[in-house]
């Protein structure tokens, strides 16, 4: 017997953290751009086909608008899944073009001066009504409460197809992380066993995030949107007791 309309749930909204990468373009020459895109796609075709991409054209913002439009079309033609344009001068110039073709929204991702860095800004409290005007030395400031971010601890292996996300804090996995598994954290990631899947730390822009693992053999490493795939990790960088940090726009892997 078929279910009645009233007994069938029409939709279901589930939270899922997605890796969104920013593709920065430094040249609009069609041949050079096409070769670079093809080379990057061939390094990890499955990853590039499914990875959402925000296109950053700020480095070529002074190029003719026709060149910028052609660049967008070339990136899409190479099979990249574009979901938006990085906010900036180039995006403003392309606004009418994007609206005309219902093309891409303008997004603000990465490279922002206001991106979280792990520091908590402190502001002076306004004087309370009726507060005494005594000198500052007679009114010592109140102690500032320590800021605590939650830490998520996983006491079992993370298997292929599983995704673990530590929202607002660090992630600690005491077991192994299998190929096809994915770890995400707003803060640091600690793996006390072998890391063979994906690890994405600082997913909301924390550039000081780090990845620690007992043994590194990962499919993908990412900090604050900057990533390295398995093919970019050398044999010398793999091994026991590894620490991954972000140095500028490059991931560094060192033995601890």
Backbone torsions as a table, in degrees:
resi	resn	phi	psi	omega
1	UNK	NA	132.7	-179.0
2	UNK	-76.6	150.5	-178.9
3	UNK	-73.4	143.4	176.6
4	UNK	-75.0	154.3	-179.3
5	UNK	-53.8	-34.9	-176.4
6	UNK	-71.1	-21.3	-177.1
7	UNK	-97.3	-3.0	-179.1
8	UNK	-103.1	127.9	177.8
9	UNK	-76.2	123.6	-173.5
10	UNK	-71.6	-41.1	-178.6
11	UNK	-142.2	164.5	173.6
12	UNK	-143.2	128.9	-179.9
13	UNK	-105.8	119.2	179.7
14	UNK	-120.1	139.3	176.8
15	UNK	-78.1	136.3	176.6
16	UNK	-150.7	130.5	179.0
17	UNK	-86.3	124.3	-178.6
18	UNK	-111.7	145.6	173.8
19	UNK	-80.6	119.8	177.1
20	UNK	-115.8	120.4	-179.3
21	UNK	-104.6	151.4	177.4
22	UNK	-103.2	123.0	178.0
23	UNK	-99.3	108.2	-179.5
24	UNK	-92.0	132.8	-179.2
25	UNK	-108.6	129.3	-179.3
26	UNK	-112.5	-11.3	177.4
27	UNK	-141.5	141.4	178.8
28	UNK	-105.8	1.2	177.7
29	UNK	-58.7	121.9	-172.7
30	UNK	-56.6	-41.5	-177.5
31	UNK	-69.2	-47.2	179.7
32	UNK	-62.8	-44.2	-179.1
33	UNK	-64.4	-44.3	-179.4
34	UNK	-61.2	-41.8	179.4
35	UNK	-65.1	-41.5	-178.8
36	UNK	-66.5	-42.1	179.6
37	UNK	-65.9	-43.1	180.0
38	UNK	-63.3	-40.8	180.0
39	UNK	-64.2	-42.9	179.6
40	UNK	-66.6	-40.4	-179.2
41	UNK	-66.1	-38.2	-178.3
42	UNK	-69.4	-21.1	178.7
43	UNK	-65.3	-36.8	-179.2
44	UNK	-152.3	76.3	-173.7
45	UNK	-60.0	-40.8	-179.2
46	UNK	-66.8	-41.5	179.9
47	UNK	-64.9	-45.9	-176.8
48	UNK	-68.9	-31.6	-178.6
49	UNK	-68.3	-33.3	-175.1
50	UNK	-101.3	-7.8	-174.1
51	UNK	-85.2	124.0	175.9
52	UNK	-65.1	136.4	-175.0
53	UNK	-124.4	132.9	168.6
54	UNK	-104.2	127.7	-174.6
55	UNK	-91.6	123.4	179.9
56	UNK	-107.3	112.4	-177.8
57	UNK	-110.2	16.2	-174.4
58	UNK	-64.9	-32.0	-179.9
59	UNK	-68.4	-19.3	180.0
60	UNK	-121.2	26.8	-174.8
61	UNK	-62.2	-25.4	-178.9
62	UNK	-83.1	-4.1	179.2
63	UNK	-67.7	157.5	176.2
64	UNK	-56.2	146.1	-177.4
65	UNK	-59.5	-33.8	178.9
66	UNK	-63.3	-35.3	178.1
67	UNK	-68.5	-38.3	178.4
68	UNK	-65.5	-41.9	178.2
69	UNK	-63.4	-42.5	179.2
70	UNK	-64.2	-34.0	178.5
71	UNK	-64.9	-43.3	177.6
72	UNK	-59.4	-46.9	-178.2
73	UNK	-64.7	-35.8	-179.8
74	UNK	-67.9	-42.0	178.8
75	UNK	-61.8	-43.4	179.3
76	UNK	-66.7	-38.6	-178.8
77	UNK	-64.9	-26.9	179.3
78	UNK	-79.8	-0.5	174.1
79	UNK	95.3	8.7	178.0
80	UNK	-78.8	141.8	-177.4
81	UNK	-90.5	90.9	-179.4
82	UNK	-79.5	130.0	177.9
83	UNK	-117.4	-5.1	179.9
84	UNK	177.6	169.8	174.5
85	UNK	-107.0	139.5	175.2
86	UNK	-66.1	131.6	-179.7
87	UNK	-60.1	140.0	179.3
88	UNK	157.6	-167.5	-175.8
89	UNK	-61.8	-44.7	-178.7
90	UNK	-62.8	-42.0	179.8
91	UNK	-63.8	-37.5	178.1
92	UNK	-64.5	-41.3	179.7
93	UNK	-65.7	-29.4	-177.3
94	UNK	-94.1	7.1	-173.9
95	UNK	-59.0	-47.8	-178.3
96	UNK	-65.4	-37.4	178.4
97	UNK	-64.2	-44.8	-179.7
98	UNK	-64.2	-41.3	-179.5
99	UNK	-68.1	-37.5	-178.5
100	UNK	-60.7	-41.4	-177.7
101	UNK	-100.3	9.8	-176.6
102	UNK	48.3	49.1	-164.8
103	UNK	-85.1	-75.1	-169.9
104	UNK	-140.0	137.1	172.1
105	UNK	-74.4	159.0	176.8
106	UNK	-94.7	125.1	-176.2
107	UNK	-122.0	155.0	176.3
108	UNK	-112.1	102.7	-179.1
109	UNK	-134.7	134.7	171.7
110	UNK	63.4	154.7	174.6
111	UNK	68.0	15.0	-177.9
112	UNK	-88.0	144.5	177.9
113	UNK	-69.8	-20.5	-178.7
114	UNK	-100.0	12.6	179.2
115	UNK	-65.3	146.3	-178.3
116	UNK	-61.8	137.6	-179.9
117	UNK	-123.7	7.3	-179.6
118	UNK	92.3	-7.1	179.4
119	UNK	-96.7	143.3	178.9
120	UNK	-104.6	115.7	180.0
121	UNK	-68.7	142.5	177.8
122	UNK	-111.5	136.5	180.0
123	UNK	-122.2	147.5	177.7
124	UNK	-70.7	134.8	176.6
125	UNK	-73.1	140.9	175.8
126	UNK	-66.4	148.0	-179.5
127	UNK	-62.0	134.8	179.2
128	UNK	-75.7	155.4	-179.5
129	UNK	-62.8	129.8	177.9
130	UNK	80.6	8.2	-178.7
131	UNK	-70.4	143.8	-179.8
132	UNK	-66.5	147.5	178.5
133	UNK	-94.2	31.2	-179.7
134	UNK	-66.6	155.2	177.3
135	UNK	-56.2	157.8	-175.5
136	UNK	-60.2	-33.9	-177.4
137	UNK	-67.4	-21.2	178.1
138	UNK	-85.0	-9.4	-178.7
139	UNK	-129.5	74.3	-178.2
140	UNK	-60.2	142.2	-178.8
141	UNK	-65.2	147.9	178.3
142	UNK	-70.0	150.4	179.3
143	UNK	-63.8	140.7	179.7
144	UNK	-86.7	127.2	-179.4
145	UNK	-66.3	141.2	178.8
146	UNK	-66.8	142.0	178.8
147	UNK	-91.9	124.3	-177.6
148	UNK	-118.1	125.7	174.7
149	UNK	-101.5	137.5	-178.1
150	UNK	-65.2	148.0	176.7
151	UNK	-118.9	130.2	178.9
152	UNK	-98.7	128.9	-178.8
153	UNK	-114.9	128.1	178.1
154	UNK	-113.2	114.5	-174.0
155	UNK	-96.4	25.7	178.8
156	UNK	-147.2	161.2	179.7
157	UNK	-60.5	149.2	176.1
158	UNK	-102.6	117.4	-171.7
159	UNK	-93.8	165.8	-179.7
160	UNK	-55.0	133.7	-179.5
161	UNK	91.6	-15.1	178.5
162	UNK	-83.1	147.5	175.9
163	UNK	-129.6	126.2	179.5
164	UNK	-117.8	127.8	-179.0
165	UNK	-126.0	125.8	175.2
166	UNK	-100.5	97.6	-177.9
167	UNK	-78.2	125.1	174.7
168	UNK	78.8	8.2	-178.1
169	UNK	-163.7	-158.5	-177.1
170	UNK	-93.4	163.8	177.4
171	UNK	-126.2	128.3	176.5
172	UNK	-119.9	124.2	175.8
173	UNK	-116.2	120.9	-174.7
174	UNK	-85.5	-12.2	-179.0
175	UNK	-115.2	-161.2	-178.1
176	UNK	-82.3	153.6	175.3
177	UNK	-116.6	114.4	-172.7
178	UNK	-78.8	159.5	172.1
179	UNK	-57.1	138.4	-178.2
180	UNK	90.3	-9.2	175.4
181	UNK	-88.4	158.0	-176.0
182	UNK	-137.1	127.5	176.2
183	UNK	-111.4	133.6	177.0
184	UNK	-134.1	142.4	178.2
185	UNK	-151.5	144.4	172.7
186	UNK	-71.8	-23.4	179.0
187	UNK	-112.7	-135.3	-177.6
188	UNK	-83.5	162.3	173.5
189	UNK	-124.9	128.0	177.3
190	UNK	-119.5	123.1	176.5
191	UNK	-119.3	115.3	-176.5
192	UNK	-87.3	6.2	175.1
193	UNK	-131.6	-165.4	178.3
194	UNK	-67.3	138.4	176.6
195	UNK	-107.6	106.2	-178.5
196	UNK	-116.3	-6.8	179.3
197	UNK	-101.6	-143.0	179.8
198	UNK	-102.6	143.8	175.3
199	UNK	-134.5	119.3	-177.2
200	UNK	-124.0	104.5	-179.5
201	UNK	-100.9	157.8	178.8
202	UNK	57.6	43.2	-172.0
203	UNK	-68.3	-15.0	176.1
204	UNK	-104.8	21.6	171.6
205	UNK	105.1	8.7	-179.3
206	UNK	-76.1	99.6	-174.7
207	UNK	-72.5	-16.7	178.6
208	UNK	-89.6	3.4	178.9
209	UNK	-65.0	153.4	-179.4
210	UNK	-135.1	158.8	176.0
211	UNK	-122.0	122.6	177.2
212	UNK	-113.7	139.6	175.0
213	UNK	-150.2	149.5	179.8
214	UNK	-68.1	-40.1	174.4
215	UNK	-143.0	130.8	-176.5
216	UNK	-101.1	119.3	172.3
217	UNK	-151.1	50.0	-167.3
218	UNK	-81.3	154.4	172.8
219	UNK	-80.4	-33.8	-179.1
220	UNK	-157.3	139.4	173.9
221	UNK	-123.8	138.8	-179.6
222	UNK	-147.4	138.3	172.3
223	UNK	-133.3	121.5	177.7
224	UNK	52.3	38.5	176.1
225	UNK	88.2	-9.8	176.7
226	UNK	-94.0	126.8	-171.3
227	UNK	-132.9	162.3	171.0
228	UNK	-133.8	131.2	177.7
229	UNK	-90.7	171.9	-173.8
230	UNK	-56.0	-38.9	-178.1
231	UNK	-65.9	-20.6	-179.7
232	UNK	-92.1	-2.5	-179.4
233	UNK	-99.4	118.3	-176.0
234	UNK	-76.4	162.7	177.7
235	UNK	-62.5	-34.7	179.4
236	UNK	-66.0	-29.9	-178.9
237	UNK	-80.8	-21.8	177.1
238	UNK	-78.8	158.7	177.2
239	UNK	138.0	-161.4	-174.5
240	UNK	-83.1	146.5	170.7
241	UNK	51.4	72.3	-177.1
242	UNK	-110.2	146.8	176.7
243	UNK	-123.2	129.0	179.9
244	UNK	-113.0	127.2	179.2
245	UNK	-131.9	165.3	177.4
246	UNK	-104.1	122.8	179.0
247	UNK	-117.8	99.2	-174.0
248	UNK	70.0	-109.2	177.7
249	UNK	-119.2	17.1	-178.4
250	UNK	-123.1	143.5	176.2
251	UNK	-86.6	132.7	178.1
252	UNK	-111.7	136.6	179.6
253	UNK	-119.6	125.0	-177.4
254	UNK	-135.3	157.7	175.9
255	UNK	-84.6	137.5	-179.5
256	UNK	-101.1	NA	NA
